[in-house]
Amino acid sequence: MATISPPKIDMRPEQPYLGIRSLAPFKGLSKVIDQLSQQLTRWVAANHVETSGSPFLRYHVIDMHGMLDITYAVPLHSALPGNGLVTPGVLPAGRYASLVYSGGGISGNRALIEWVRGNGLQFDSWDTEQGDNFRSRYETFLTDPRLEPRKRRWQFEVAIKLTDND
């Protein structure tokens, strides 16, 4: 059963990160995320990188019936260089709509999208042949899987950048 917090809007600063970008099918996304998580965790440890918070999954392009363009990443205190597989990136500053959910990513995302649209706001996004493109849309993994192995109990924050002209 999904639990969903009330949505909110806040201003967020620019957030540098290091991550691994990949294309993944919607069906089977969890397996790809697990692989990227393991790769990035090993790389961060081997390179003695100090992160500034929980890992997150950035959605660049979403096509629920095709491929998703994603980055599994860790936030940093300041920008660092990557090395081929692991690349630097930045979540842009701005207004974000967000909420925290557990037990169902589709339900959490749907609730946020409906709330934003119901309040007459717009996402900083655009459509292309590849799917829905986002200036910044990401889900932060709030639960440490070493402490809670049951994925249905994990908490996530989904945050999507809003347009600057609302």
BAMIFI-138566 format. One record per atom (N, C-alpha, C): residue number from 1; atom name; x, y, z. Coordinates in pm, whole numbers, plus 32768, in hexadecimal, padded with zeros to 4 digits. Example, Ala and Ser with C-alpha at 12.3 -4.5 7.8 and 13.67 -1.06 7.14 Angstrom:
2
+------+--------+------+-------+------+
| milo | markol | east | north |   up |
+------+--------+------+-------+------+
|    1 |      N | 8527 |  7DC7 | 830C |
|    1 |     CA | 84CE |  7E3E | 830C |
|    1 |      C | 8528 |  7EB6 | 830C |
|    2 |      N | 8505 |  7F1F | 82C4 |
|    2 |     CA | 8557 |  7F96 | 82CA |
|    2 |      C | 850A |  8003 | 8313 |
+------+--------+------+-------+------+
# end
This chain:
166
+------+--------+------+-------+------+
| milo | markol | east | north |   up |
+------+--------+------+-------+------+
|    1 |      N | 8054 |  7F8A | 8000 |
|    1 |     CA | 8000 |  8000 | 8000 |
|    1 |      C | 8059 |  807D | 8000 |
|    2 |      N | 803C |  80D8 | 7FA5 |
|    2 |     CA | 808D |  8151 | 7F98 |
|    2 |      C | 8067 |  81B7 | 8003 |
|    3 |      N | 80CC |  81FB | 8036 |
|    3 |     CA | 80B5 |  826F | 808C |
|    3 |      C | 80F3 |  82E6 | 8045 |
|    4 |      N | 80AD |  8356 | 8049 |
|    4 |     CA | 80D7 |  83CD | 7FFF |
|    4 |      C | 80C6 |  8447 | 8058 |
|    5 |      N | 8131 |  8496 | 8064 |
|    5 |     CA | 812A |  8511 | 80B4 |
|    5 |      C | 80E5 |  857F | 8063 |
|    6 |      N | 80B8 |  85E9 | 80A7 |
|    6 |     CA | 8081 |  865A | 805C |
|    6 |      C | 80EF |  869A | 8006 |
|    7 |      N | 80CD |  86C2 | 7F8B |
|    7 |     CA | 812E |  8704 | 7F35 |
|    7 |      C | 8155 |  878D | 7F6B |
|    8 |      N | 81C9 |  87BD | 7F40 |
|    8 |     CA | 81F7 |  8842 | 7F66 |
|    8 |      C | 8247 |  887D | 7EF3 |
|    9 |      N | 825D |  8900 | 7EFD |
|    9 |     CA | 82B2 |  8947 | 7E9E |
|    9 |      C | 8320 |  898B | 7EED |
|   10 |      N | 839C |  897E | 7EBE |
|   10 |     CA | 8409 |  89C4 | 7EFF |
|   10 |      C | 8472 |  89EE | 7E98 |
|   11 |      N | 84C6 |  8A4C | 7EC1 |
|   11 |     CA | 8536 |  8A79 | 7E70 |
|   11 |      C | 85AE |  8A21 | 7E93 |
|   12 |      N | 85F0 |  89EF | 7E2D |
|   12 |     CA | 8664 |  8999 | 7E44 |
|   12 |      C | 86DE |  89D6 | 7E00 |
|   13 |      N | 8751 |  89CB | 7E43 |
|   13 |     CA | 87CC |  89FD | 7E06 |
|   13 |      C | 8800 |  899A | 7D9D |
|   14 |      N | 885C |  89C7 | 7D4B |
|   14 |     CA | 889F |  896E | 7CEE |
|   14 |      C | 88E2 |  88FD | 7D3C |
|   15 |      N | 88DC |  8883 | 7D07 |
|   15 |     CA | 8914 |  8810 | 7D4D |
|   15 |      C | 8972 |  87C3 | 7CF1 |
|   16 |      N | 89F7 |  87CC | 7D08 |
|   16 |     CA | 8A53 |  877B | 7CB7 |
|   16 |      C | 8A4A |  86E8 | 7CDF |
|   17 |      N | 8A69 |  8691 | 7C7F |
|   17 |     CA | 8A66 |  8602 | 7C9A |
|   17 |      C | 8AC6 |  85B8 | 7C3F |
|   18 |      N | 8ADF |  853B | 7C61 |
|   18 |     CA | 8B23 |  84DB | 7C0B |
|   18 |      C | 8AC2 |  8468 | 7BF5 |
|   19 |      N | 8ABA |  8437 | 7B79 |
|   19 |     CA | 8A5C |  83CD | 7B5F |
|   19 |      C | 8A7E |  837B | 7AE4 |
|   20 |      N | 8A2F |  8314 | 7ACF |
|   20 |     CA | 8A3C |  82BE | 7A5A |
|   20 |      C | 89BA |  82C9 | 7A0C |
|   21 |      N | 89C5 |  82F8 | 798F |
|   21 |     CA | 894F |  830B | 793A |
|   21 |      C | 893A |  828E | 78E6 |
|   22 |      N | 88BB |  826B | 78D2 |
|   22 |     CA | 8899 |  81F2 | 788A |
|   22 |      C | 880F |  81FB | 784C |
|   23 |      N | 87F8 |  81AD | 77E5 |
|   23 |     CA | 8772 |  8199 | 77AF |
|   23 |      C | 873D |  8118 | 77E9 |
|   24 |      N | 86BF |  8118 | 7812 |
|   24 |     CA | 8685 |  80A0 | 7850 |
|   24 |      C | 85F2 |  8096 | 782B |
|   25 |      N | 85C0 |  801C | 7818 |
|   25 |     CA | 8530 |  800B | 7801 |
|   25 |      C | 84E4 |  8020 | 7883 |
|   26 |      N | 8468 |  8051 | 7879 |
|   26 |     CA | 8418 |  8061 | 78F2 |
|   26 |      C | 8407 |  7FDC | 7938 |
|   27 |      N | 83E4 |  7F75 | 78EA |
|   27 |     CA | 83DB |  7EEE | 7925 |
|   27 |      C | 846A |  7EBB | 7933 |
|   28 |      N | 8492 |  7EA1 | 79AC |
|   28 |     CA | 851C |  7E79 | 79C6 |
|   28 |      C | 8572 |  7EEB | 79FB |
|   29 |      N | 8534 |  7F5E | 7A13 |
|   29 |     CA | 857E |  7FD3 | 7A44 |
|   29 |      C | 85C0 |  7FB6 | 7ACB |
|   30 |      N | 857C |  7F6F | 7B22 |
|   30 |     CA | 85B2 |  7F51 | 7BA6 |
|   30 |      C | 8637 |  7F07 | 7B9E |
|   31 |      N | 8640 |  7EA8 | 7B42 |
|   31 |     CA | 86BC |  7E5B | 7B30 |
|   31 |      C | 872E |  7EB6 | 7B02 |
|   32 |      N | 8711 |  7F10 | 7AA5 |
|   32 |     CA | 8776 |  7F6E | 7A74 |
|   32 |      C | 87A3 |  7FCA | 7AE5 |
|   33 |      N | 8744 |  7FFB | 7B34 |
|   33 |     CA | 8767 |  8053 | 7BA5 |
|   33 |      C | 87C2 |  8009 | 7C07 |
|   34 |      N | 87A2 |  7F8C | 7C25 |
|   34 |     CA | 87F7 |  7F3D | 7C80 |
|   34 |      C | 8885 |  7F31 | 7C4A |
|   35 |      N | 8893 |  7F18 | 7BC8 |
|   35 |     CA | 8918 |  7F0B | 7B8B |
|   35 |      C | 8964 |  7F90 | 7B90 |
|   36 |      N | 8920 |  7FFE | 7B6D |
|   36 |     CA | 8961 |  8082 | 7B70 |
|   36 |      C | 8988 |  80A7 | 7BFE |
|   37 |      N | 8932 |  8088 | 7C5E |
|   37 |     CA | 894F |  80A4 | 7CEA |
|   37 |      C | 89CE |  805D | 7D18 |
|   38 |      N | 89D8 |  7FDD | 7CF6 |
|   38 |     CA | 8A4E |  7F90 | 7D1D |
|   38 |      C | 8ACC |  7FC9 | 7CDC |
|   39 |      N | 8AC5 |  7FEA | 7C5B |
|   39 |     CA | 8B39 |  8021 | 7C14 |
|   39 |      C | 8B65 |  80A5 | 7C52 |
|   40 |      N | 8B05 |  80FE | 7C69 |
|   40 |     CA | 8B27 |  8182 | 7C9D |
|   40 |      C | 8B58 |  8179 | 7D2D |
|   41 |      N | 8B1B |  8124 | 7D7E |
|   41 |     CA | 8B47 |  8113 | 7E09 |
|   41 |      C | 8BD9 |  80E4 | 7E0E |
|   42 |      N | 8BFB |  8084 | 7DBA |
|   42 |     CA | 8C86 |  8054 | 7DB5 |
|   42 |      C | 8CE4 |  80C4 | 7D88 |
|   43 |      N | 8CBE |  8110 | 7D22 |
|   43 |     CA | 8D13 |  817B | 7CEC |
|   43 |      C | 8D28 |  81E8 | 7D55 |
|   44 |      N | 8CBE |  8210 | 7D98 |
|   44 |     CA | 8CC7 |  8278 | 7E00 |
|   44 |      C | 8D26 |  824C | 7E6F |
|   45 |      N | 8D18 |  81CF | 7E9B |
|   45 |     CA | 8D71 |  819C | 7F06 |
|   45 |      C | 8E01 |  8194 | 7ED7 |
|   46 |      N | 8E16 |  8161 | 7E5F |
|   46 |     CA | 8E9F |  8152 | 7E2A |
|   46 |      C | 8EE4 |  81D8 | 7E15 |
|   47 |      N | 8E96 |  8240 | 7DF9 |
|   47 |     CA | 8ECE |  82C5 | 7DDE |
|   47 |      C | 8EC2 |  8324 | 7E55 |
|   48 |      N | 8E97 |  82EF | 7EC8 |
|   48 |     CA | 8E8F |  833C | 7F45 |
|   48 |      C | 8E41 |  83BF | 7F34 |
|   49 |      N | 8DCD |  83B5 | 7EF1 |
|   49 |     CA | 8D78 |  8429 | 7ED9 |
|   49 |      C | 8D1D |  843E | 7F52 |
|   50 |      N | 8D19 |  84B9 | 7F84 |
|   50 |     CA | 8CBF |  84DA | 7FF2 |
|   50 |      C | 8C3D |  8511 | 7FB7 |
|   51 |      N | 8BD0 |  84CA | 7FD0 |
|   51 |     CA | 8B4E |  84F6 | 7F9C |
|   51 |      C | 8B0B |  8554 | 8001 |
|   52 |      N | 8AA5 |  859B | 7FD3 |
|   52 |     CA | 8A62 |  85FB | 802B |
|   52 |      C | 89D3 |  85D3 | 804C |
|   53 |      N | 89AE |  8558 | 802E |
|   53 |     CA | 8925 |  852D | 804C |
|   53 |      C | 8907 |  84A7 | 800D |
|   54 |      N | 8889 |  8487 | 8007 |
|   54 |     CA | 885B |  8406 | 7FD4 |
|   54 |      C | 8864 |  8401 | 7F3C |
|   55 |      N | 8878 |  8389 | 7F04 |
|   55 |     CA | 887A |  837B | 7E73 |
|   55 |      C | 87F1 |  839A | 7E38 |
|   56 |      N | 87F1 |  83B8 | 7DB7 |
|   56 |     CA | 8773 |  83D5 | 7D73 |
|   56 |      C | 8777 |  83A1 | 7CE5 |
|   57 |      N | 8700 |  8397 | 7CA9 |
|   57 |     CA | 86F1 |  836E | 7C1F |
|   57 |      C | 86B7 |  83E5 | 7BD3 |
|   58 |      N | 8705 |  841A | 7B74 |
|   58 |     CA | 86D6 |  848B | 7B23 |
|   58 |      C | 8699 |  8454 | 7AA3 |
|   59 |      N | 8623 |  8488 | 7A81 |
|   59 |     CA | 85DE |  8462 | 7A06 |
|   59 |      C | 85EF |  84D3 | 79A1 |
|   60 |      N | 863F |  84BB | 7939 |
|   60 |     CA | 8651 |  851F | 78D0 |
|   60 |      C | 85DC |  8518 | 786D |
|   61 |      N | 85BD |  849E | 7840 |
|   61 |     CA | 8550 |  8487 | 77E1 |
|   61 |      C | 8503 |  840B | 780E |
|   62 |      N | 847E |  8417 | 780B |
|   62 |     CA | 8429 |  83A7 | 7833 |
|   62 |      C | 83CD |  8381 | 77C0 |
|   63 |      N | 83D3 |  8302 | 7799 |
|   63 |     CA | 8375 |  82C7 | 773B |
|   63 |      C | 8348 |  8244 | 777C |
|   64 |      N | 82D3 |  8247 | 77B7 |
|   64 |     CA | 82A2 |  81D4 | 7804 |
|   64 |      C | 8292 |  8156 | 77AE |
|   65 |      N | 828B |  8166 | 772A |
|   65 |     CA | 827A |  80F3 | 76D2 |
|   65 |      C | 82FB |  80D2 | 7687 |
|   66 |      N | 8363 |  8120 | 76A1 |
|   66 |     CA | 83E3 |  810A | 765D |
|   66 |      C | 8454 |  8113 | 76C2 |
|   67 |      N | 84B4 |  8169 | 76A2 |
|   67 |     CA | 852B |  8175 | 76F5 |
|   67 |      C | 8526 |  81F3 | 774B |
|   68 |      N | 8566 |  81E8 | 77BE |
|   68 |     CA | 8578 |  825B | 7817 |
|   68 |      C | 860C |  8280 | 7814 |
|   69 |      N | 8629 |  8301 | 780F |
|   69 |     CA | 86B2 |  8336 | 7816 |
|   69 |      C | 86C4 |  8363 | 78A6 |
|   70 |      N | 8718 |  831B | 78F0 |
|   70 |     CA | 8725 |  8332 | 7980 |
|   70 |      C | 87B7 |  8343 | 79A9 |
|   71 |      N | 87CB |  837D | 7A1D |
|   71 |     CA | 884E |  8380 | 7A5D |
|   71 |      C | 883D |  8358 | 7AEE |
|   72 |      N | 8889 |  82F2 | 7B1A |
|   72 |     CA | 888E |  82CF | 7BA7 |
|   72 |      C | 8903 |  831F | 7BDF |
|   73 |      N | 88EC |  8370 | 7C49 |
|   73 |     CA | 8950 |  83D0 | 7C73 |
|   73 |      C | 8958 |  83DF | 7D0A |
|   74 |      N | 89C7 |  841D | 7D34 |
|   74 |     CA | 89DA |  8444 | 7DC0 |
|   74 |      C | 89F5 |  84DB | 7DC2 |
|   75 |      N | 89B5 |  8523 | 7E20 |
|   75 |     CA | 89CC |  85B3 | 7E2B |
|   75 |      C | 8A55 |  85CF | 7E69 |
|   76 |      N | 8A8E |  8642 | 7E44 |
|   76 |     CA | 8B12 |  866A | 7E74 |
|   76 |      C | 8B0D |  86F2 | 7EB6 |
|   77 |      N | 8B70 |  870F | 7F0A |
|   77 |     CA | 8B7D |  8794 | 7F46 |
|   77 |      C | 8BA8 |  87F9 | 7EDC |
|   78 |      N | 8BFF |  87CE | 7E80 |
|   78 |     CA | 8C2C |  8823 | 7E11 |
|   78 |      C | 8C4E |  87C9 | 7D9C |
|   79 |      N | 8C52 |  8803 | 7D25 |
|   79 |     CA | 8C67 |  87B6 | 7CAB |
|   79 |      C | 8CED |  876D | 7CAC |
|   80 |      N | 8CED |  86F2 | 7C7A |
|   80 |     CA | 8D65 |  86A1 | 7C6B |
|   80 |      C | 8D65 |  8666 | 7BDE |
|   81 |      N | 8DDB |  8644 | 7BA9 |
|   81 |     CA | 8DE0 |  8604 | 7B26 |
|   81 |      C | 8DBB |  8570 | 7B30 |
|   82 |      N | 8D8A |  8539 | 7AC5 |
|   82 |     CA | 8D6E |  84AB | 7ABE |
|   82 |      C | 8DE0 |  8465 | 7A75 |
|   83 |      N | 8DC1 |  83F1 | 7A39 |
|   83 |     CA | 8E28 |  83AB | 79EB |
|   83 |      C | 8DEA |  834A | 7987 |
|   84 |      N | 8DA9 |  837A | 7925 |
|   84 |     CA | 8D6E |  8321 | 78BF |
|   84 |      C | 8CE5 |  82F0 | 78E6 |
|   85 |      N | 8CDE |  8281 | 792E |
|   85 |     CA | 8C5E |  8249 | 7956 |
|   85 |      C | 8C14 |  82A4 | 79B8 |
|   86 |      N | 8C5D |  82DA | 7A19 |
|   86 |     CA | 8C23 |  8334 | 7A7D |
|   86 |      C | 8C3D |  83C3 | 7A50 |
|   87 |      N | 8BCF |  840F | 7A40 |
|   87 |     CA | 8BDC |  8496 | 7A0B |
|   87 |      C | 8B9E |  84FD | 7A69 |
|   88 |      N | 8BD0 |  8578 | 7A66 |
|   88 |     CA | 8B96 |  85E1 | 7ABA |
|   88 |      C | 8B17 |  8619 | 7A7B |
|   89 |      N | 8AC2 |  8651 | 7ACF |
|   89 |     CA | 8A48 |  8692 | 7AA1 |
|   89 |      C | 8A1A |  86F4 | 7B0B |
|   90 |      N | 89B0 |  873D | 7AEB |
|   90 |     CA | 8979 |  87A0 | 7B47 |
|   90 |      C | 88E1 |  879E | 7B3D |
|   91 |      N | 889E |  8796 | 7BB0 |
|   91 |     CA | 880E |  87AF | 7BB4 |
|   91 |      C | 87FF |  8846 | 7BBB |
|   92 |      N | 87B3 |  8882 | 7B61 |
|   92 |     CA | 87AA |  8914 | 7B60 |
|   92 |      C | 875C |  894C | 7BD8 |
|   93 |      N | 8780 |  89C5 | 7BFD |
|   93 |     CA | 8738 |  8A0C | 7C67 |
|   93 |      C | 86AE |  8A31 | 7C34 |
|   94 |      N | 8651 |  8A46 | 7C90 |
|   94 |     CA | 85CD |  8A73 | 7C69 |
|   94 |      C | 8560 |  8A41 | 7CC6 |
|   95 |      N | 84E4 |  8A5B | 7C9A |
|   95 |     CA | 846E |  8A2E | 7CE5 |
|   95 |      C | 8450 |  899D | 7CC1 |
|   96 |      N | 843C |  894D | 7D28 |
|   96 |     CA | 841C |  88C0 | 7D15 |
|   96 |      C | 839C |  889E | 7D60 |
|   97 |      N | 834A |  884A | 7D22 |
|   97 |     CA | 82DA |  880B | 7D66 |
|   97 |      C | 830C |  8782 | 7D91 |
|   98 |      N | 82E8 |  8758 | 7E0B |
|   98 |     CA | 831A |  86D8 | 7E3C |
|   98 |      C | 82B9 |  869A | 7E9F |
|   99 |      N | 82CD |  8619 | 7EB6 |
|   99 |     CA | 8288 |  85D1 | 7F21 |
|   99 |      C | 82D9 |  8555 | 7F40 |
|  100 |      N | 82BB |  8518 | 7FB2 |
|  100 |     CA | 82FD |  849D | 7FDD |
|  100 |      C | 8296 |  842C | 7FD4 |
|  101 |      N | 82C2 |  83BA | 7FA0 |
|  101 |     CA | 8268 |  8347 | 7F95 |
|  101 |      C | 82B1 |  82C8 | 7FBA |
|  102 |      N | 8264 |  8260 | 7FD5 |
|  102 |     CA | 829A |  81D9 | 7FE3 |
|  102 |      C | 8231 |  8179 | 7FAC |
|  103 |      N | 825F |  8106 | 7F81 |
|  103 |     CA | 8203 |  809D | 7F56 |
|  103 |      C | 81D2 |  80A4 | 7EC8 |
|  104 |      N | 81F9 |  8107 | 7E7A |
|  104 |     CA | 81CC |  810B | 7DF0 |
|  104 |      C | 81F3 |  8189 | 7DA8 |
|  105 |      N | 8258 |  817E | 7D52 |
|  105 |     CA | 828A |  81F2 | 7D09 |
|  105 |      C | 8226 |  822F | 7CAA |
|  106 |      N | 81D6 |  81DA | 7C6B |
|  106 |     CA | 8173 |  820F | 7C0D |
|  106 |      C | 810C |  8262 | 7C59 |
|  107 |      N | 80DF |  8231 | 7CCB |
|  107 |     CA | 807B |  827B | 7D1B |
|  107 |      C | 80B4 |  8300 | 7D4D |
|  108 |      N | 8131 |  8300 | 7D7D |
|  108 |     CA | 816F |  837A | 7DAE |
|  108 |      C | 8181 |  83E0 | 7D40 |
|  109 |      N | 81B2 |  83B5 | 7CCE |
|  109 |     CA | 81C7 |  8410 | 7C5E |
|  109 |      C | 8142 |  8446 | 7C29 |
|  110 |      N | 80DF |  83EF | 7C1E |
|  110 |     CA | 805B |  8418 | 7BEE |
|  110 |      C | 801F |  8482 | 7C4B |
|  111 |      N | 802C |  846D | 7CCD |
|  111 |     CA | 7FF5 |  84CD | 7D2E |
|  111 |      C | 8035 |  8556 | 7D1E |
|  112 |      N | 80B8 |  8559 | 7D0A |
|  112 |     CA | 80FD |  85DA | 7CFA |
|  112 |      C | 80D4 |  861D | 7C77 |
|  113 |      N | 80CF |  85D2 | 7C0B |
|  113 |     CA | 80A8 |  8609 | 7B89 |
|  113 |      C | 801B |  8642 | 7B8F |
|  114 |      N | 7FBE |  85F7 | 7BC9 |
|  114 |     CA | 7F33 |  8626 | 7BD2 |
|  114 |      C | 7F29 |  86A2 | 7C29 |
|  115 |      N | 7F75 |  86A9 | 7C95 |
|  115 |     CA | 7F72 |  871D | 7CEF |
|  115 |      C | 7FA7 |  8799 | 7CA8 |
|  116 |      N | 8016 |  8789 | 7C60 |
|  116 |     CA | 804F |  87FC | 7C17 |
|  116 |      C | 7FEC |  882F | 7BAF |
|  117 |      N | 7FB7 |  87D6 | 7B60 |
|  117 |     CA | 7F57 |  87FE | 7AF7 |
|  117 |      C | 7ED8 |  883A | 7B34 |
|  118 |      N | 7EA9 |  87FF | 7BA2 |
|  118 |     CA | 7E31 |  8830 | 7BE6 |
|  118 |      C | 7E42 |  88BB | 7C21 |
|  119 |      N | 7EBF |  88E3 | 7C3A |
|  119 |     CA | 7EDC |  8968 | 7C6F |
|  119 |      C | 7F09 |  89CB | 7C03 |
|  120 |      N | 7EF8 |  89A4 | 7B84 |
|  120 |     CA | 7F16 |  89FE | 7B16 |
|  120 |      C | 7FAA |  8A1A | 7B01 |
|  121 |      N | 7FFF |  89C2 | 7B31 |
|  121 |     CA | 808F |  89D3 | 7B21 |
|  121 |      C | 80BF |  897F | 7AAB |
|  122 |      N | 813A |  899B | 7A7C |
|  122 |     CA | 816F |  894F | 7A0C |
|  122 |      C | 81FC |  891D | 7A2B |
|  123 |      N | 8217 |  88A4 | 79FE |
|  123 |     CA | 829D |  886D | 7A0A |
|  123 |      C | 82F9 |  88AB | 79A1 |
|  124 |      N | 8379 |  88B4 | 79C1 |
|  124 |     CA | 83DD |  88E1 | 7961 |
|  124 |      C | 8400 |  8867 | 790C |
|  125 |      N | 83AC |  884C | 78A9 |
|  125 |     CA | 83BA |  87D4 | 7857 |
|  125 |      C | 838B |  87EF | 77CA |
|  126 |      N | 83AB |  8794 | 7770 |
|  126 |     CA | 8383 |  879F | 76E5 |
|  126 |      C | 837E |  8713 | 76A9 |
|  127 |      N | 832F |  8703 | 7641 |
|  127 |     CA | 831F |  8682 | 75FF |
|  127 |      C | 8376 |  8678 | 7583 |
|  128 |      N | 83AF |  8602 | 756C |
|  128 |     CA | 83F8 |  85E4 | 74F1 |
|  128 |      C | 83CE |  8559 | 74C5 |
|  129 |      N | 8404 |  852C | 7454 |
|  129 |     CA | 83E6 |  84A5 | 7425 |
|  129 |      C | 8416 |  843B | 7489 |
|  130 |      N | 847D |  845C | 74D9 |
|  130 |     CA | 84B1 |  83FC | 753B |
|  130 |      C | 8458 |  83F0 | 75B6 |
|  131 |      N | 8405 |  8456 | 75D1 |
|  131 |     CA | 83AE |  8452 | 7646 |
|  131 |      C | 83A5 |  84DA | 768A |
|  132 |      N | 8381 |  84D7 | 770A |
|  132 |     CA | 8374 |  8550 | 775B |
|  132 |      C | 83FD |  8574 | 7792 |
|  133 |      N | 842F |  85EA | 776D |
|  133 |     CA | 84B2 |  861B | 779A |
|  133 |      C | 849F |  8679 | 7810 |
|  134 |      N | 84F9 |  8671 | 7872 |
|  134 |     CA | 84EF |  86C3 | 78EA |
|  134 |      C | 8570 |  870F | 7902 |
|  135 |      N | 8564 |  8790 | 7922 |
|  135 |     CA | 85D9 |  87DD | 7949 |
|  135 |      C | 8615 |  879F | 79C7 |
|  136 |      N | 85BE |  8776 | 7A24 |
|  136 |     CA | 85EE |  8733 | 7A9C |
|  136 |      C | 857A |  86E9 | 7ADF |
|  137 |      N | 8584 |  8666 | 7ADE |
|  137 |     CA | 8523 |  860E | 7B22 |
|  137 |      C | 8574 |  859D | 7B5F |
|  138 |      N | 8564 |  858A | 7BE1 |
|  138 |     CA | 85B4 |  8523 | 7C22 |
|  138 |      C | 856D |  84EA | 7C9C |
|  139 |      N | 8597 |  8471 | 7CC1 |
|  139 |     CA | 8564 |  842D | 7D37 |
|  139 |      C | 85DA |  840D | 7D92 |
|  140 |      N | 85D4 |  8440 | 7E0C |
|  140 |     CA | 863D |  8429 | 7E6E |
|  140 |      C | 861A |  83AE | 7EC1 |
|  141 |      N | 867B |  8355 | 7ED4 |
|  141 |     CA | 866A |  82DD | 7F25 |
|  141 |      C | 8680 |  8303 | 7FB7 |
|  142 |      N | 8615 |  8310 | 8004 |
|  142 |     CA | 861E |  833E | 808F |
|  142 |      C | 863C |  82CD | 80F1 |
|  143 |      N | 8624 |  8252 | 80CA |
|  143 |     CA | 8637 |  81DF | 8121 |
|  143 |      C | 86BB |  819A | 8100 |
|  144 |      N | 8706 |  8179 | 8167 |
|  144 |     CA | 8783 |  812F | 8155 |
|  144 |      C | 875E |  809A | 8148 |
|  145 |      N | 8779 |  805C | 80D3 |
|  145 |     CA | 8753 |  7FD0 | 80C1 |
|  145 |      C | 879C |  7F70 | 811F |
|  146 |      N | 880A |  7F9D | 815B |
|  146 |     CA | 884F |  7F47 | 81BD |
|  146 |      C | 87FE |  7F3E | 823E |
|  147 |      N | 87AB |  7FA5 | 8259 |
|  147 |     CA | 875A |  7FA6 | 82D2 |
|  147 |      C | 86CD |  7F70 | 82BA |
|  148 |      N | 869B |  7F7D | 823F |
|  148 |     CA | 8615 |  7F4C | 821C |
|  148 |      C | 861D |  7F07 | 8194 |
|  149 |      N | 8628 |  7E82 | 8193 |
|  149 |     CA | 8636 |  7E3A | 8114 |
|  149 |      C | 85B5 |  7E2F | 80C1 |
|  150 |      N | 8543 |  7E47 | 80FF |
|  150 |     CA | 84C3 |  7E38 | 80B7 |
|  150 |      C | 84A3 |  7EB7 | 8068 |
|  151 |      N | 84AE |  7EAD | 7FE3 |
|  151 |     CA | 849E |  7F22 | 7F8B |
|  151 |      C | 8415 |  7F65 | 7F9A |
|  152 |      N | 83AF |  7F18 | 7FB9 |
|  152 |     CA | 8328 |  7F52 | 7FC7 |
|  152 |      C | 8321 |  7FB4 | 803C |
|  153 |      N | 8382 |  7FAE | 8098 |
|  153 |     CA | 8384 |  8008 | 810B |
|  153 |      C | 83E2 |  8080 | 80F7 |
|  154 |      N | 842B |  8080 | 808A |
|  154 |     CA | 8487 |  80EF | 8072 |
|  154 |      C | 843A |  816F | 805A |
|  155 |      N | 8475 |  81DD | 8085 |
|  155 |     CA | 843B |  8261 | 806B |
|  155 |      C | 848D |  82A7 | 8000 |
|  156 |      N | 8447 |  82EF | 7FAA |
|  156 |     CA | 8484 |  833C | 7F3D |
|  156 |      C | 8448 |  83C8 | 7F3D |
|  157 |      N | 8498 |  8428 | 7F15 |
|  157 |     CA | 8462 |  84AD | 7EF9 |
|  157 |      C | 846A |  84C0 | 7E63 |
|  158 |      N | 83F8 |  84DD | 7E24 |
|  158 |     CA | 83F7 |  8501 | 7D96 |
|  158 |      C | 83EF |  859A | 7D91 |
|  159 |      N | 8447 |  85D5 | 7D3F |
|  159 |     CA | 844B |  8667 | 7D2F |
|  159 |      C | 8455 |  8687 | 7C9A |
|  160 |      N | 8402 |  86E6 | 7C6E |
|  160 |     CA | 8401 |  870D | 7BE1 |
|  160 |      C | 8406 |  87A6 | 7BDB |
|  161 |      N | 8463 |  87D8 | 7B8A |
|  161 |     CA | 8474 |  8869 | 7B7B |
|  161 |      C | 83FB |  88A4 | 7B33 |
|  162 |      N | 83CC |  8915 | 7B69 |
|  162 |     CA | 835D |  895F | 7B2C |
|  162 |      C | 8395 |  89CB | 7AD1 |
|  163 |      N | 8341 |  89FC | 7A76 |
|  163 |     CA | 836C |  8A6B | 7A21 |
|  163 |      C | 8383 |  8AE6 | 7A78 |
|  164 |      N | 83D4 |  8B40 | 7A46 |
|  164 |     CA | 83F5 |  8BB9 | 7A92 |
|  164 |      C | 838D |  8C28 | 7A82 |
|  165 |      N | 832C |  8C14 | 7A2A |
|  165 |     CA | 82CE |  8C81 | 7A0D |
|  165 |      C | 8241 |  8C6C | 7A44 |
|  166 |      N | 8231 |  8C16 | 7AA7 |
|  166 |     CA | 81AD |  8C02 | 7AE7 |
|  166 |      C | 8199 |  8C6B | 7B54 |
+------+--------+------+-------+------+
# end
